[in-house]
């Protein structure tokens, strides 16, 4: 179970913080009147607890175990009154605890750095930006040097690491400087302490440099999130506008289709009403005249009633009795349809003189017009013209074709 940090005053914290520095200096000078190692023990305890607080048991178990063991030895020696042994073990525990802490922090910041870098890369790809390639996590910066002193000099000279871990580098310089005056019997322990303090300083500097890079990535991530949010909002607005326009188009199309349907329905109703009107007018006209209307064909121009050549005496414009009755019926029919007008067009076949054919077609057309007017149709509602043989509907080279071409057509126009 992890120890919980003990509350200490600010003054005690200052003593705890700088105790390892003072202890190192006192140890190597060989001072015979050293005070009890209470400050060193407190510093060791704080170092171990700080390591435990950052999960050193998971990320740096070996260094943490060394620190805990050294702390136990220091406490045991202090209990037995062996202050020098207690002080030495406490200094070792502090160094090992710091080592466990920075190793654990290194593992944690490496994972955090990778997570932030991946998040930034994902956002850059999402925004179709060039994805930045990592230049390597600052934790991987190498500190060159054959000796501990050279490593410290390289650490101080590296602009990427120089601003960081000032206290840890001070501890390392104290430990390296102490090697010049340490007693021979204490040299191995001093070398180990110096090596450990230099390693702590280098790793602590790289951890802080990585944290600074994580902060930069966090700022970049925040900026990218803002840009992504803005683009999402723009996209949402564009989609909303697209849907609005589509809804408007759909509504307009629906209205147009409805209008067309209503218009078609109205036209159908008009046609039905007209058909009923025409049927009643036909029935009444045939009853009054006692004759049938001539054959009729519906066209875009109106209903076309055709009197064949048999309606006239051969080569003449005079209507036969039956044809005259049929003309009367047609006149009554058109007159019963308000707003309708009629156009009479006479036609002949191509046999004989063209001028004579033209004259005959005009006479026959006028004869039919006169019959329509006599039936009650006003003169301004009916016109007549002769087309001669210019508008055939069949082949003039056959008798059957010529018979079809000899005709008078009455076009009852739909002027509504």
C-alpha positions as CSV (number, residue, x, y, z in Angstrom):
1,X,0.0,0.0,0.0
2,X,1.4,3.4,-1.0
3,X,2.4,5.9,1.7
4,X,0.4,9.2,1.7
5,X,2.5,12.4,1.8
6,X,2.8,14.0,5.2
7,X,1.8,17.7,5.5
8,X,4.8,19.9,6.0
9,X,5.3,23.6,6.4
10,X,7.0,25.8,3.7
11,X,10.1,26.2,5.8
12,X,10.3,22.4,6.3
13,X,9.8,22.0,2.5
14,X,12.8,24.3,1.8
15,X,14.9,22.2,4.1
16,X,13.7,19.0,2.6
17,X,14.4,20.3,-0.9
18,X,17.9,21.4,-0.4
19,X,18.9,18.7,2.2
20,X,20.5,16.4,-0.5
21,X,22.7,19.3,-1.7
22,X,23.9,20.1,1.8
23,X,24.4,16.5,2.7
24,X,26.4,15.8,-0.4
25,X,28.7,18.7,0.4
26,X,29.1,17.7,4.1
27,X,29.7,14.0,3.3
28,X,32.6,14.7,0.9
29,X,34.3,17.3,3.1
30,X,34.6,14.7,5.9
31,X,33.2,17.1,8.5
32,X,33.5,15.5,12.0
33,X,30.6,17.5,13.5
34,X,27.7,16.7,11.2
35,X,24.2,17.3,12.6
36,X,21.7,14.5,12.9
37,X,20.4,13.4,9.4
38,X,16.8,14.3,10.0
39,X,16.6,16.6,7.0
40,X,18.2,14.0,4.8
41,X,15.7,11.4,6.0
42,X,12.8,13.8,5.4
43,X,14.1,14.5,1.9
44,X,14.4,10.7,1.2
45,X,10.8,10.1,2.4
46,X,9.5,12.9,0.2
47,X,11.4,11.6,-2.8
48,X,10.0,8.1,-2.3
49,X,6.5,9.4,-1.9
50,X,6.7,11.6,-5.0
51,X,7.9,8.5,-7.0
52,X,5.0,6.4,-5.6
53,X,2.5,9.2,-6.4
54,X,3.4,9.0,-10.1
55,X,3.0,5.2,-10.4
56,X,6.7,4.4,-10.2
57,X,5.8,0.9,-9.0
58,X,4.4,0.4,-12.5
59,X,6.9,2.3,-14.7
60,X,10.1,2.2,-12.7
61,X,9.8,-0.6,-10.2
62,X,13.5,-1.4,-9.9
63,X,14.5,2.2,-9.0
64,X,11.6,2.5,-6.7
65,X,12.5,-0.7,-4.9
66,X,16.1,0.6,-4.5
67,X,14.8,3.9,-3.0
68,X,12.5,2.1,-0.6
69,X,15.2,-0.3,0.5
70,X,17.7,2.5,1.0
71,X,15.1,4.5,3.0
72,X,14.5,1.6,5.3
73,X,18.2,1.2,5.8
74,X,18.6,4.9,6.6
75,X,15.8,4.8,9.1
76,X,17.2,1.7,10.8
77,X,20.7,3.2,11.0
78,X,19.2,6.4,12.4
79,X,17.4,4.4,15.1
80,X,20.6,2.7,16.1
81,X,22.4,6.1,16.3
82,X,24.6,5.5,13.3
83,X,24.1,8.9,11.8
84,X,26.8,8.6,9.1
85,X,25.3,5.4,7.8
86,X,21.8,6.9,8.0
87,X,22.9,10.0,6.1
88,X,24.5,8.0,3.3
89,X,21.5,5.7,2.9
90,X,19.1,8.6,3.0
91,X,21.1,10.4,0.2
92,X,21.0,7.2,-1.8
93,X,17.3,6.9,-1.2
94,X,16.7,10.4,-2.4
95,X,18.7,9.9,-5.6
96,X,16.9,6.5,-6.3
97,X,13.5,8.0,-5.5
98,X,14.2,10.9,-7.9
99,X,15.3,8.4,-10.5
100,X,12.1,6.3,-10.1
101,X,10.0,9.5,-10.3
102,X,11.6,10.9,-13.5
103,X,11.5,7.5,-15.2
104,X,7.9,7.1,-14.4
105,X,7.1,10.6,-15.5
106,X,9.0,9.9,-18.7
107,X,6.9,6.9,-19.5
108,X,3.7,8.9,-18.7
109,X,4.6,11.9,-20.8
110,X,5.7,9.7,-23.7
111,X,2.2,8.2,-23.8
112,X,0.6,11.6,-23.5
113,X,2.8,13.0,-26.2
114,X,1.9,10.2,-28.6
115,X,-1.8,10.6,-27.8
116,X,-1.7,14.4,-28.5
117,X,0.3,13.9,-31.6
118,X,-2.1,11.3,-32.9
119,X,-5.0,13.6,-32.2
120,X,-3.4,16.4,-34.1
121,X,-2.6,14.2,-37.0
122,X,-6.2,12.9,-37.1
123,X,-7.6,16.4,-37.1
124,X,-5.2,17.5,-39.8
125,X,-6.2,14.6,-42.0
126,X,-9.9,15.3,-41.3
127,X,-9.4,19.0,-42.3
128,X,-7.4,17.8,-45.4
129,X,-4.3,19.6,-44.2
130,X,-0.8,18.3,-44.6
131,X,-0.2,15.9,-41.8
132,X,2.9,16.9,-39.8
133,X,5.6,14.2,-39.4
134,X,7.0,13.9,-35.9
135,X,10.6,14.9,-35.5
136,X,10.9,12.6,-32.5
137,X,9.7,13.0,-29.0
138,X,12.1,15.2,-26.9
139,X,12.5,12.3,-24.5
140,X,14.7,10.7,-27.2
141,X,17.2,13.6,-27.4
142,X,20.6,12.1,-26.8
143,X,23.0,13.7,-24.3
144,X,26.5,12.9,-25.5
145,X,29.5,12.7,-23.3
146,X,31.9,10.0,-22.0
147,X,32.0,11.2,-18.4
148,X,29.3,12.6,-16.1
149,X,30.9,16.0,-16.3
150,X,30.8,16.0,-20.1
151,X,27.2,14.9,-20.1
152,X,26.4,17.9,-17.8
153,X,28.2,20.2,-20.1
154,X,26.3,18.8,-23.2
155,X,23.1,19.2,-21.3
156,X,23.9,22.8,-20.5
157,X,24.9,23.5,-24.1
158,X,21.8,22.0,-25.7
159,X,19.3,24.8,-26.4
160,X,16.5,22.3,-26.5
161,X,17.2,21.2,-22.9
162,X,19.1,24.0,-21.3
163,X,16.0,25.9,-19.9
164,X,14.7,22.8,-18.0
165,X,15.4,20.8,-14.8
166,X,17.5,23.6,-13.1
167,X,17.3,22.1,-9.7
168,X,18.1,18.5,-10.9
169,X,21.1,19.9,-12.8
170,X,22.3,21.7,-9.7
171,X,22.1,18.4,-7.7
172,X,24.1,16.7,-10.5
173,X,26.8,19.4,-10.5
174,X,27.1,19.1,-6.7
175,X,27.5,15.4,-7.0
176,X,30.1,15.6,-9.8
177,X,32.0,18.3,-8.0
178,X,32.1,16.2,-4.8
179,X,34.1,13.5,-6.6
180,X,37.2,15.7,-6.4
181,X,37.3,15.7,-2.6
182,X,35.7,12.4,-1.7
183,X,37.6,9.9,0.4
184,X,38.9,6.8,-1.4
185,X,36.7,4.5,0.7
186,X,33.6,6.5,-0.4
187,X,34.6,6.9,-4.0
188,X,32.4,4.1,-5.4
189,X,29.3,5.4,-3.6
190,X,30.0,8.9,-4.8
191,X,30.5,7.8,-8.4
192,X,27.2,6.0,-8.3
193,X,25.5,9.0,-6.8
194,X,27.0,11.3,-9.4
195,X,26.1,9.0,-12.3
196,X,22.5,8.7,-10.9
197,X,22.1,12.5,-10.4
198,X,23.4,13.2,-13.9
199,X,21.0,10.7,-15.4
200,X,18.1,12.2,-13.3
201,X,19.0,15.7,-14.5
202,X,19.1,14.7,-18.2
203,X,15.9,12.7,-18.0
204,X,14.1,15.4,-16.0
205,X,15.1,18.0,-18.6
206,X,13.8,15.8,-21.5
207,X,10.6,15.2,-19.5
208,X,10.0,19.0,-19.1
209,X,10.9,19.6,-22.8
210,X,8.4,16.9,-23.8
211,X,5.8,18.6,-21.5
212,X,6.4,21.9,-23.3
213,X,5.9,20.1,-26.7
214,X,2.7,18.5,-25.3
215,X,1.5,22.0,-24.5
216,X,2.3,23.1,-28.0
217,X,0.4,20.1,-29.4
218,X,-2.5,20.9,-27.1
219,X,-2.7,24.5,-28.4
220,X,-2.5,23.2,-32.0
221,X,-5.2,20.6,-31.2
222,X,-7.4,23.3,-29.8
223,X,-7.0,25.5,-32.9
224,X,-7.7,22.5,-35.1
225,X,-10.8,21.7,-33.1
226,X,-12.0,25.3,-33.5
227,X,-11.4,25.0,-37.3
228,X,-13.1,21.7,-37.5
229,X,-16.1,23.0,-35.5
230,X,-16.3,26.0,-37.9
231,X,-16.2,23.8,-40.9
232,X,-18.8,21.5,-39.4
233,X,-21.0,24.5,-38.8
234,X,-20.4,25.7,-42.3
235,X,-21.2,22.3,-43.7
236,X,-24.3,22.1,-41.5
237,X,-25.5,25.5,-42.7
238,X,-24.8,24.5,-46.3
239,X,-26.7,21.3,-45.8
240,X,-29.5,23.1,-44.1
241,X,-29.6,25.6,-47.0
242,X,-29.5,22.7,-49.5
243,X,-32.4,21.0,-47.8
244,X,-34.3,24.3,-47.6
245,X,-33.8,24.9,-51.3
246,X,-34.8,21.3,-52.1
247,X,-37.9,21.6,-49.9
248,X,-38.7,24.8,-51.7
249,X,-38.2,23.2,-55.1
250,X,-40.3,20.2,-54.0
251,X,-43.0,22.5,-52.8
252,X,-42.9,24.5,-56.1
253,X,-42.9,21.2,-58.1
254,X,-45.8,19.9,-56.0
255,X,-47.7,23.2,-56.5
256,X,-46.9,23.0,-60.2
257,X,-48.1,19.5,-60.5
258,X,-51.2,20.3,-58.4
259,X,-51.9,23.3,-60.7
260,X,-51.4,21.1,-63.7
261,X,-53.7,18.5,-62.3
262,X,-56.3,21.2,-61.5
263,X,-55.8,22.6,-65.0
264,X,-56.1,19.2,-66.5
265,X,-59.2,18.5,-64.5
266,X,-60.7,21.9,-65.5
267,X,-59.9,21.2,-69.1
268,X,-61.4,17.8,-68.8
269,X,-64.5,19.3,-67.2
270,X,-64.6,21.9,-70.0
271,X,-64.2,19.2,-72.6
272,X,-66.9,17.1,-71.0
273,X,-69.2,20.2,-70.8
274,X,-68.4,21.0,-74.4
275,X,-69.1,17.5,-75.4
276,X,-72.4,17.5,-73.6
277,X,-73.2,20.9,-75.2
278,X,-72.2,19.6,-78.7
279,X,-74.2,16.4,-78.2
280,X,-77.3,18.4,-77.2
281,X,-76.8,20.9,-80.1
282,X,-76.4,18.0,-82.6
283,X,-79.5,16.2,-81.3
284,X,-81.6,19.4,-81.4
285,X,-80.3,20.4,-84.9
286,X,-81.0,17.0,-86.3
287,X,-84.5,17.0,-84.8
288,X,-85.4,20.4,-86.1
289,X,-83.9,19.9,-89.6
290,X,-84.9,16.3,-89.9
291,X,-81.5,15.5,-91.3
292,X,-78.2,14.2,-90.1
293,X,-75.0,16.3,-89.7
294,X,-72.3,15.3,-92.2
295,X,-69.4,13.1,-91.0
296,X,-67.1,14.9,-88.5
297,X,-63.5,14.5,-87.4
298,X,-62.0,16.3,-84.4
299,X,-58.7,18.1,-85.1
300,X,-56.5,20.7,-83.3
301,X,-58.3,23.4,-85.3
302,X,-61.8,22.2,-84.3
303,X,-64.4,19.8,-85.5
304,X,-64.2,19.3,-89.3
305,X,-67.5,18.4,-91.1
306,X,-67.1,17.1,-94.6
307,X,-69.5,17.2,-97.5
308,X,-68.4,14.8,-100.2
309,X,-68.6,15.5,-103.9
310,X,-71.9,13.6,-104.0
311,X,-73.5,16.5,-102.1
312,X,-73.4,18.5,-105.4
313,X,-74.7,18.0,-108.9
314,X,-71.8,16.8,-111.1
315,X,-69.6,19.7,-112.1
316,X,-72.0,22.2,-110.5
317,X,-72.3,24.2,-107.2
318,X,-75.9,23.3,-106.5
319,X,-76.5,21.2,-103.4
320,X,-78.6,18.1,-103.6
321,X,-81.8,18.1,-101.5
322,X,-80.3,15.8,-98.9
323,X,-77.1,17.8,-98.7
324,X,-79.1,21.0,-98.3
325,X,-80.9,19.5,-95.4
326,X,-77.6,18.4,-93.9
327,X,-76.2,22.0,-94.3
328,X,-79.3,23.3,-92.5
329,X,-78.7,20.9,-89.7
330,X,-75.1,22.0,-89.5
331,X,-76.1,25.7,-89.4
332,X,-78.6,25.0,-86.6
333,X,-75.8,23.1,-84.8
334,X,-73.2,25.9,-85.0
335,X,-75.7,28.6,-84.1
336,X,-76.5,26.7,-80.9
337,X,-72.9,26.8,-79.8
338,X,-72.2,30.4,-78.6
339,X,-68.8,31.8,-79.6
340,X,-68.1,29.2,-82.3
341,X,-67.3,30.3,-85.8
342,X,-67.2,28.3,-89.0
343,X,-64.8,28.3,-92.0
344,X,-66.0,26.7,-95.3
345,X,-63.3,25.5,-97.7
346,X,-64.2,24.0,-101.1
347,X,-61.9,21.4,-102.8
348,X,-61.7,19.7,-106.1
349,X,-59.7,16.9,-107.7
350,X,-56.9,17.7,-110.2
351,X,-58.9,16.7,-113.3
352,X,-59.7,19.5,-115.8
353,X,-58.7,23.1,-115.9
354,X,-57.1,24.5,-112.7
355,X,-58.9,27.8,-113.0
356,X,-62.3,26.1,-113.5
357,X,-61.5,23.9,-110.5
358,X,-60.7,26.9,-108.4
359,X,-63.9,28.7,-109.5
360,X,-66.0,25.6,-108.8
361,X,-64.5,25.1,-105.3
362,X,-65.3,28.8,-104.5
363,X,-68.9,28.5,-105.7
364,X,-69.5,25.3,-103.7
365,X,-68.0,26.9,-100.6
366,X,-70.2,29.9,-101.0
367,X,-73.2,27.7,-101.6
368,X,-72.6,25.9,-98.3
369,X,-72.0,29.2,-96.5
370,X,-75.3,30.6,-97.8
371,X,-77.1,27.4,-96.5
372,X,-75.5,27.9,-93.0
373,X,-76.5,31.6,-92.9
374,X,-80.0,30.6,-94.1
375,X,-80.2,28.2,-91.1
376,X,-79.7,31.2,-88.8
377,X,-75.9,31.5,-88.4
378,X,-74.8,35.1,-88.5
379,X,-72.7,36.1,-91.5
380,X,-69.8,37.3,-89.4
381,X,-69.5,33.9,-87.8
382,X,-68.9,32.0,-91.1
383,X,-66.3,32.6,-93.9
384,X,-65.8,30.7,-97.2
385,X,-62.9,30.2,-99.6
386,X,-62.0,27.9,-102.5
387,X,-58.8,25.9,-102.5
388,X,-59.2,24.2,-105.9
389,X,-57.1,21.1,-106.1
390,X,-54.3,22.6,-104.0
391,X,-55.0,20.7,-100.8
392,X,-55.7,17.0,-101.7
393,X,-56.3,14.4,-99.0
394,X,-55.8,11.4,-101.3
395,X,-54.1,10.3,-104.5
396,X,-55.6,12.1,-107.6
397,X,-54.4,9.3,-109.9
398,X,-57.1,6.9,-108.8
399,X,-60.9,7.3,-109.0
400,X,-61.3,6.6,-105.3
401,X,-58.7,9.2,-104.4
402,X,-60.2,11.8,-106.7
403,X,-63.6,11.1,-105.1
404,X,-62.2,11.9,-101.6
405,X,-60.6,15.1,-102.9
406,X,-63.9,16.4,-104.3
407,X,-65.3,17.8,-101.0
408,X,-66.4,20.8,-99.0
409,X,-65.1,21.0,-95.4
410,X,-66.7,23.1,-92.7
411,X,-64.3,23.7,-89.8
412,X,-66.2,24.6,-86.6
413,X,-63.5,26.3,-84.7
414,X,-63.1,26.2,-80.9
415,X,-62.9,29.9,-80.1
416,X,-63.3,29.5,-76.3
